[in-house]
Amino acid sequence: MSTFLDERPRQVRSLSRFLVFALISIIAVSGLTARLFYMQIVNGQQLAQQAVHNRTVLEPIVAPRGVIYDRNGRPLVSNVPTFVVKLRPADLPLVQRAVVVDRLSALLHVPAPDINATIDGNPGSTFDLVRIASDVDERTARLIAEANDDLPGVEVDIEARREYVDGPLTSQILGYTGPISGDQLLSLKSDGYLPDDLIGKAGVESVYEQQLRGVYGTENVQVDAAGRKQQVLQTVTPAQPGDSLTLTIDTTMQRNAQKALQWAMKEVGIKRGVVIVMNPQDGEVLALVSLPTYTTTSSHVGSPRPNTRSSSAIRTSRSSTTRSRRGTRPAPRTSSLPAPASSMTGRSPTRQRSRPTHT
């Protein structure tokens, strides 16, 4: 203790305190330096890979579904690009769910209870995308895409919608596609099916699901902190388009058979009827009409189950969707399946050839 000139007491600072403080500072800085050296030099490469992994994800590339033609090469089913709205439940905060669902309901003109039921009925995990609406108009799709900050978890994607050219004329033969169910997902998940996939529900679409579906690919996608897609970094595995099918059905004969059946039903006064036109030489089904029928106007419809006998009228070809879109005629028919009544003709159906496998 010392005093000022005016004899007031003054406390003397101890040198030991400065030494303790300096020692603590040296230890702290040394620890931080050692940790920084470990992270940057020793473990830098591994941490850099983890950082890249955190901002990139592997996403599937949907394969274009195969086109279906009649015997003359006229397309009966084609793929039309359309906007689809999906939602990832894991990216939607629970406190914002009601607001997001109400806004989607107003934009998509879909009742909010239906959207909630779709989200809750998702057969996959909360990290899987849930299909909220298909065939969305461009203006609405752009509004939703631009409001992604206010609609967490909502994504707008472009997918191919099945367009059935002749509608009810061939709906009993072609069938339709629809969202995969929970039971179907359990049995088909090992084959690469996803919770938001569309699958053949009836007719040719169902019988030849594996051939029409193709093989999905994968791509490496960069995402931001909120999980939104920024850009595609790399295509890991390209998608293989589904195979196209050529039926033995003649569209003109199918239309004439339908007109004839409608006339006969009106004359007799009945409400149901079936007409099957076959080639007696080889058993090929040229026309198959069953009334009443239904309209397949969208990618999935809640229609009655079509007549599964239509599968006997099919021939397969290996011409891809890509070639078909370029205007190339489908490959010649390489095989035919026996018709149900082929044994009545006394002749065997056209010989079958093995189908080449995917390369």
C-alpha positions in Angstrom: 0.0 0.0 0.0 1.4 3.5 -0.9 0.2 7.0 -0.6 -0.2 10.0 -2.9 1.4 13.3 -2.1 -1.8 14.3 -0.4 -1.3 11.2 1.8 -4.4 9.3 0.3 -3.9 5.5 0.2 -3.2 3.9 -3.2 -3.4 0.1 -3.9 -0.3 -1.4 -5.6 -1.2 -3.8 -8.5 0.3 -7.2 -8.0 2.6 -8.6 -10.7 1.3 -12.1 -10.1 -2.1 -11.1 -11.5 -0.7 -10.0 -14.8 1.3 -13.3 -15.0 -1.8 -15.4 -14.4 -3.8 -13.4 -17.0 -1.0 -13.7 -19.5 -0.8 -17.4 -18.9 -4.5 -18.0 -19.4 -4.4 -15.9 -22.6 -1.5 -18.0 -24.0 -3.3 -21.3 -23.2 -6.5 -20.1 -24.8 -4.8 -18.9 -28.0 -2.7 -22.0 -28.1 -5.9 -24.2 -27.8 -7.6 -22.3 -30.6 -4.6 -22.5 -32.8 -4.3 -26.2 -32.3 -8.0 -26.7 -33.0 -7.7 -24.6 -36.2 -4.6 -26.5 -37.3 -6.5 -29.8 -36.8 -9.6 -28.6 -38.7 -7.7 -27.0 -41.6 -4.7 -29.2 -42.0 -5.2 -32.6 -40.3 -9.0 -33.1 -41.0 -9.5 -30.5 -43.6 -10.3 -32.8 -46.5 -12.9 -34.8 -44.6 -14.6 -31.7 -43.3 -14.7 -30.2 -46.8 -16.4 -33.3 -48.1 -19.0 -33.2 -45.3 -19.7 -29.5 -46.1 -20.2 -30.4 -49.8 -22.5 -33.3 -48.8 -24.6 -30.9 -46.6 -25.3 -28.6 -49.5 -25.9 -31.3 -52.2 -28.5 -34.1 -52.4 -29.1 -36.9 -54.8 -32.5 -36.7 -56.4 -34.2 -39.1 -58.9 -34.6 -38.3 -62.6 -38.1 -39.4 -63.7 -37.9 -41.5 -66.8 -40.3 -40.5 -69.7 -43.2 -43.0 -69.8 -43.5 -45.0 -73.0 -45.9 -44.0 -75.8 -48.7 -46.3 -77.0 -49.6 -46.7 -80.7 -52.2 -48.5 -82.7 -51.3 -51.0 -85.4 -50.9 -48.2 -87.9 -48.4 -46.2 -85.9 -51.0 -43.6 -84.7 -50.3 -42.5 -81.1 -53.1 -43.4 -78.6 -51.3 -42.1 -75.5 -48.7 -39.4 -75.4 -46.8 -37.4 -72.7 -47.6 -33.7 -72.3 -45.5 -31.4 -70.0 -47.4 -30.0 -67.1 -46.7 -28.2 -63.8 -47.0 -30.1 -60.5 -47.1 -28.8 -57.0 -45.5 -30.9 -54.3 -44.8 -30.4 -50.6 -42.1 -31.8 -48.3 -43.6 -32.2 -44.8 -40.2 -32.1 -43.0 -39.6 -28.6 -44.4 -43.0 -27.2 -43.3 -43.0 -25.9 -39.7 -46.0 -27.1 -37.8 -46.9 -23.5 -36.7 -47.1 -22.4 -40.3 -48.9 -25.4 -41.7 -52.4 -24.0 -41.4 -51.4 -20.7 -43.1 -49.5 -22.6 -45.9 -52.4 -25.0 -46.5 -55.0 -22.2 -46.7 -52.9 -20.3 -49.2 -52.4 -23.3 -51.4 -56.1 -24.0 -51.1 -56.9 -20.5 -52.4 -54.3 -20.7 -55.3 -55.1 -24.2 -56.4 -58.8 -24.2 -55.7 -58.5 -27.3 -53.7 -60.3 -27.7 -50.3 -57.9 -27.3 -47.4 -59.2 -30.6 -45.8 -58.2 -32.4 -48.9 -54.7 -31.0 -48.8 -54.3 -31.9 -45.2 -55.6 -35.4 -45.9 -53.1 -35.8 -48.7 -50.2 -34.7 -46.5 -51.3 -36.9 -43.6 -51.9 -39.9 -46.0 -48.4 -39.7 -47.4 -47.2 -43.4 -47.6 -43.5 -42.3 -47.4 -41.5 -40.5 -44.7 -41.8 -36.8 -43.9 -38.7 -36.1 -46.0 -40.5 -37.5 -49.2 -42.3 -35.1 -51.5 -46.1 -35.3 -51.4 -48.1 -34.5 -54.6 -50.6 -31.8 -53.8 -51.9 -30.9 -57.3 -51.2 -32.0 -60.9 -51.8 -30.2 -64.2 -51.5 -26.8 -62.6 -51.8 -23.8 -65.0 -48.7 -21.8 -65.7 -49.8 -18.6 -64.0 -50.6 -20.3 -60.7 -47.4 -22.3 -60.9 -45.3 -19.2 -61.3 -47.1 -17.5 -58.4 -46.3 -20.4 -56.1 -42.7 -20.7 -57.2 -42.1 -17.0 -56.6 -43.7 -17.1 -53.1 -41.4 -19.9 -51.9 -40.2 -17.9 -48.9 -43.9 -17.7 -47.7 -44.6 -21.3 -48.6 -41.9 -23.4 -46.9 -41.6 -26.9 -48.1 -43.6 -26.3 -51.3 -42.0 -27.0 -54.6 -43.2 -26.6 -58.2 -41.9 -29.2 -60.7 -42.5 -30.1 -64.4 -43.7 -33.6 -65.1 -45.2 -35.4 -68.0 -49.0 -35.9 -67.9 -50.6 -38.8 -69.9 -52.9 -37.5 -72.6 -55.3 -40.1 -74.1 -55.9 -38.9 -77.6 -59.2 -40.6 -78.3 -60.7 -40.4 -74.7 -63.6 -42.8 -74.2 -63.0 -44.6 -77.5 -60.0 -46.6 -76.1 -60.2 -46.0 -72.4 -61.4 -49.5 -71.7 -58.3 -50.8 -73.4 -55.6 -48.3 -72.3 -56.7 -47.8 -68.7 -55.2 -44.9 -66.8 -52.5 -44.0 -64.3 -52.9 -42.8 -60.8 -50.9 -42.1 -57.5 -49.2 -45.1 -56.0 -51.0 -46.4 -52.9 -49.4 -47.3 -49.6 -49.7 -51.1 -50.2 -48.3 -50.8 -53.7 -45.3 -48.7 -52.4 -44.5 -51.4 -49.8 -44.2 -54.1 -52.5 -42.6 -51.9 -55.2 -40.2 -49.7 -53.2 -37.4 -52.2 -53.8 -37.9 -51.6 -57.6 -37.2 -47.9 -57.3 -40.8 -46.6 -56.8 -41.2 -43.3 -54.9 -44.1 -42.1 -52.7 -45.2 -39.5 -55.2 -45.0 -41.8 -58.3 -47.8 -42.4 -60.7 -48.5 -46.0 -61.6 -50.7 -47.8 -64.1 -54.0 -48.5 -62.5 -55.9 -50.5 -65.2 -55.8 -51.8 -68.7 -52.6 -51.6 -70.8 -51.1 -49.0 -68.4 -51.3 -51.5 -65.6 -50.5 -54.8 -67.4 -47.3 -53.3 -69.0 -46.3 -51.0 -66.1 -42.8 -52.3 -66.0 -42.1 -51.8 -69.7 -43.8 -48.4 -69.9 -42.2 -47.0 -66.7 -38.6 -47.1 -67.8 -35.6 -46.8 -65.4 -35.2 -43.7 -63.2 -31.8 -41.9 -63.1 -30.1 -39.8 -60.4 -28.6 -36.3 -60.3 -26.6 -34.3 -57.8 -28.4 -31.2 -56.9 -27.2 -28.1 -54.9 -29.6 -26.8 -52.3 -29.6 -23.8 -50.0 -30.0 -23.7 -46.2 -33.8 -24.1 -46.5 -33.4 -27.2 -48.8 -34.6 -25.4 -52.0 -33.0 -26.6 -55.2 -30.5 -24.2 -56.6 -28.9 -26.0 -59.6 -28.1 -29.4 -60.9 -24.4 -30.1 -60.5 -24.0 -33.5 -62.1 -26.1 -36.2 -63.7 -24.9 -39.4 -61.9 -27.1 -41.9 -63.8 -29.2 -40.9 -66.8 -32.8 -42.0 -67.0 -33.8 -44.7 -69.4 -37.1 -43.9 -71.2 -39.8 -46.4 -71.0 -40.6 -48.8 -73.9 -43.3 -47.9 -76.4 -46.1 -50.3 -77.1 -47.8 -51.0 -80.5 -51.3 -52.5 -80.1 -53.1 -54.7 -82.7 -56.0 -52.3 -82.4 -57.1 -50.4 -85.5 -58.5 -47.0 -84.4 -60.8 -46.6 -87.4 -62.2 -50.1 -86.9 -62.5 -49.4 -83.1 -64.6 -46.2 -83.9 -66.8 -48.0 -86.4 -67.4 -50.9 -83.9 -68.4 -48.4 -81.2 -70.9 -46.7 -83.5 -72.3 -50.0 -84.5 -72.7 -51.1 -80.9 -74.3 -47.8 -79.9 -76.8 -48.2 -82.7 -77.6 -51.8 -81.8 -78.0 -51.0 -78.1 -80.4 -48.2 -79.0 -82.4 -50.4 -81.3 -82.7 -53.3 -78.8 -83.1 -51.1 -75.8 -80.3 -52.3 -73.7 -77.7 -50.3 -71.7 -74.7 -52.6 -71.9 -72.8 -54.2 -74.7 -69.5 -55.6 -75.9 -68.0 -56.0 -79.4 -64.8 -57.8 -80.1 -63.4 -57.8 -83.7 -60.7 -60.4 -84.3 -58.6 -61.6 -87.2 -59.5 -65.3 -87.7 -56.1 -65.9 -89.3 -53.9 -65.1 -86.4 -56.2 -64.2 -83.5 -55.2 -60.5 -83.3 -57.8 -58.3 -81.7 -58.6 -55.4 -84.1 -61.3 -53.7 -82.1 -62.6 -54.1 -78.5 -65.6 -52.0 -77.4 -67.3 -52.2 -74.1 -70.2 -49.8 -73.2 -70.8 -47.9 -71.0 -67.2 -46.6 -70.9 -65.5 -43.7 -69.1 -63.3 -40.7 -70.0 -59.6 -40.6 -69.2 -59.0 -36.8 -69.4 -56.2 -36.4 -66.8 -53.2 -38.2 -65.4 -55.4 -40.1 -62.9 -59.1 -40.5 -62.7 -61.5 -42.2 -60.3 -63.1 -44.4 -63.0 -64.5 -47.9 -62.8 -62.0 -50.6 -63.5 -61.6 -51.2 -67.3 -62.0 -54.5 -69.0 -58.7 -56.3 -68.4 -59.2 -58.5 -71.5 -57.7 -55.6 -73.5 -54.3 -56.9 -72.6 -54.6 -59.6 -75.2 -54.6 -57.0 -78.0 -51.1 -55.8 -77.4 -47.8 -56.1 -79.3 -44.6 -54.6 -77.9 -41.9 -52.6 -79.6 -38.6 -51.3 -78.3 -38.9 -47.8 -79.8 -38.2 -45.2 -77.2 -40.2 -42.2 -76.3 -37.4 -39.9 -77.5 -37.5 -41.4 -81.0 -41.3 -41.1 -81.0 -41.2 -37.4 -80.1 -38.8 -36.8 -83.0 -41.4 -38.1 -85.4 -39.8 -41.4 -86.1 -42.2 -44.2 -86.8 -42.3 -46.9 -84.2 -40.4 -50.0 -84.7 -42.2 -52.9 -86.5 -44.3 -55.1 -84.2 -42.0 -57.9 -83.0 -44.5 -60.0 -81.0 -48.1 -60.6 -80.3 -50.0 -62.1 -77.4 -52.6 -64.8 -78.0 -56.2 -63.6 -78.0 -58.6 -65.2 -75.5 -60.5 -66.9 -78.3 -57.6 -67.8 -80.5 -58.1 -71.5 -80.0 -61.5 -71.2 -81.6 -59.9 -70.4 -85.0 -58.1 -73.7 -85.2 -54.8 -71.9 -85.7 -52.1 -70.8 -83.3 -51.5 -67.1 -82.7 -48.7 -65.3 -84.3 -45.3 -66.6 -83.1 -43.7 -64.7 -80.2 -40.2 -63.4 -80.1 -38.1 -62.7 -77.1 -37.8 -59.1 -76.2 -34.4 -57.6 -76.0 -33.2 -56.4 -72.6 -32.3 -52.9 -71.6 -28.7 -51.9 -72.4 
